[in-house]
Amino acid sequence: MKFRPKPLITSVAGILAAIVLWQLIAVGPMADSPLPPASAVAESLSTVLGTSLFWSDLAATVGIALLGLGTAALAGVVLGILVGSFEPFRYATLAVLEFLKPIPPIVILPLIVLVLGPTGQMSWVLVFFGCVLPIIMQTVDGVHDTDPVARDTARSYGLKETEILARVVLPSAMPFIGTAMRVAAPAALVITVVAGLLGGGPGLGRSIYQAQAAGDYPTLYALVAVLGVLGLLFQGATRLVEGKLLNWHESFREAAHA
């Protein structure tokens, strides 16, 4: 992929313009509102970054999000391949999956907090629940998209069903799985923060709630800014991994030569 400095410069200019506009609005029309100036947020951010509490909360947030995403990916891919490949699994799980699919994690948050309390385990369960279903459904779609001719050819060469799943079906489903992971990665971070913000789980979400309760709005906005940067890093990391694993796919080869 070619490096193009112009879009990068334009993006940086847009960010700087947004910060300047924020500063002007905060000290002008909304001077008496809870919206702090960008300068105050920057000062609070420099203070927060110097505390051990912030780094422990950051580590807890990233750790829970990655653990939940990783376990959801493993379970989702395995279950998706089974559901997409074998009719007994599909019929046994179809009703359950369709029932759970429209339920957002925040709906079951009170129940999980009641059972597990405001703990890291509670946050992990929510992240797992919020990420595993989309991964399962995308994997099933990828399995169904597998070329039947490729399956038959593999069988004609004497490959066993498990080998066909590993060498034919899984590679065919990888672009679908990659899309699911790209969507699930930032969702894992958001769910982790919500679990701390509303459920008292460990991490930056709980710190944001405490800053809001104390009326410390510069710290609140500083933590939100950190989460924004963290979300960009999660998104960029998933795109990087997806590009490395799927560099053989036609869409990625076209993007590399664009």
N, C-alpha and C positions, 0 to 999 in steps of 0.2 A: 504494500500500500504506500502510495506516494505521500510525503509530508507536504502539507499545504499551509504555509504560515499565515496567509490572509484570513482564512476562517478562524484560526486561533486568535489572531489579533482582534478580529471583529467581536469574538465572544468575550474576550477580556474587556474590551471597550464597553460592551453591553453591561457587563457586571459592574464596572466602575460607575457607569451612568446610573444604574439602579441604586447603588449605594449613595451616590450624591443626591439623587431624588429622595431617597429615604431620609437622609439627613435634613434636607430642606423642609420636608413635610413635618418631620418630628419637632423641629425647632420653630416652625411657622404655624400652619393651620391647626396642627394637633399638639401644640406645645403643652397643653394642660391634660392630655390624655395619657393612658398607661404606655403608649408607644414611646420607647426611649430612642434618643438619637443614635445613629450608627457609631458615633465616636464613643458614647458611653458603653455600647455593647462591645466594641473593640477593647476598651479598657477592662471591662469585666471579663472578657474572654482571656486576656493576658493573665489576669489574676487566677481564673479557674484553671488554666493550663499548668499553673505552678503548684496545684494541690494534689496530694496523693489520692484523695477521694475521687477526683475526676477520673484519674487513670484506672482506678479499680472499677469504677462504674463503666467506663468505656470498655475495659476488658471483659466485664460481665456481659454487657450488651452484645459485643462482637462474638464472644464465646457461645452464648445461648443461641444467637441467630445462626451461626455456622453449624452448631451441633444439630439444631432442629432442621436446618436445610439439608445437611448431609444425611441424616437418618431418613428424612422424608424422601430424598432422592433415591436412596438405596431401596427403601420399601416400595416407593412408587414405581420404579422401573421394573422391579421383580414382579409386583402384582399386576402392573400394566401388561407385561409380556404374557403372564399366565392368563389374564382375563381376555386378552386379544387373541390368544392362540388356541385356547381350549374351551370348548362350549360349556362343559360342566362348571368351570370357574366363572364364565360369563353369566350363566343363568343363576348361579348361587350368589353373585355379588351385585348384579345389575340393580335390583331394587334398593339395596343398601346404599350404593354409590349415588344413585339418582336422588335418594332421600337426603343424603348428607351434602351433596354438591351445592345447593343454594344457601346453606347455613354458614354465615360468616363467623370467624373465630370469636368476635366480640360478643356474640349472642350466648356462647357457652362459657364466657369468662366468669360470670358469677358462680356457676356450678363448679368449675374447676378450682376456683379460689376456695369455695366451701369445702371441697374434698382435700385439696393439697395445701391450701394456705398460700400466703404471699411469698412463694419460694421460687428458686430457679427452676425447679422441676415443673411447677405450674406454667412458667413462661415457656419452657421447652415443649410441653404438651400442646400449648396453643400454637406455637410455631409449626410443630409437626402437623397438626390438624389443618392449619391454613395452607400448608404447602403440598401435602401429600396428594390431595385429591386432584388438583390441576395436573400434577406430574403423571398420575395414573391415567387420566383421561387422554392426555397428549400422547403418552406411550401407547395406549390402545389404538389411537388414530394412526400412529406410526406403524404399528404392527399390521393394521388393516391395509396400509398403503404399500406394503411389501409386494414386489412383483411376483405373481404366482408362477411365472415362467422360471424365475430364479429359484423358487422353492422346488419346483419339479426337477429342474436341472440338478440341484444339490441331491435330491433323493435318487436320481438316476446314477449318480456317482457313488451311491452307497453311504451317504452321510446319515448318521443317526439324527433323531429329532432334536436332541439337545445340541448337537453340532450345528444343525440348521438354524436353531434359535440364536446361537452365539455368533455364527459366521455370516448369516444372511439376514435374519429378522432384526437383530439388534443394530447392525450398521444401518439398515434401512430406516429404523425408527430414530436414529440418533439426531437428525435435524429437528424432529418434533420434540425430543427430549431436551435438546438445546434451547429451543424456544421456551419450553416450560420452565427451565432453570433460569433463563434470563428474566422471566416474569416473577418467579418465586423468590429470587435472591433479594431484591428490594422489599418484597412483601414480608420476608422473614425478619428483616430489620424493623419494619413498621410494626409488625405484630409484637416483637420483643419490647419495643418502646411502649406500645399500648398496654401490654401486660404490666409494665412497671408504673405507667401513668394512672391506670384505672384499677389495677389489681394489686399494686404494692410490691411487685416482683423486683428483683435487683436490677440495677443498671441505670442508664441515663433517664429513662422514663420516670422513675421514682424521684430523681433529682429535679427534673422539670416540674413535677407536682409540688415538691417542697419549695422550690423557688416561687411558684405561683402562689402557694398558700402564704408565703412570707411577704409577698408583694415585691419581691426582688426581680423586677422585670428585665433589667439589663442582663442578669445571669440567665434568666429564662430564654431570652432571645439568643444569647451566646450559645447555650446548649442546643437550641434549635438549629443554629447555623452549623454547629459541629455535626449534627445528625444529617443535615443536607449534604455536607462534604462526604460523610461516611456513606450515604446512599449512592453518591456518584462513584465512590471507590468500589462499592459492591457491584454496581452496574458495569463498571469498566472491567472489573476482574472476571465477571461471568462472560463478558464479550471476548476477553482475551483467551480464556480457557476454551470457550466454544470455538474460536477461530483456530486454536492449536489442534483440537480434537477433530474438527471437521474441515481441515484444510484440503481434504480430498474432494469435498462436495462441490458441485458445479457452482452454486451461488457464492461460495466463499472464494473460489478461483476467479470468478468474474469480479468480485469486489477487490481482490488483491491486484488485479491488472487495471482497475479503473483509475 
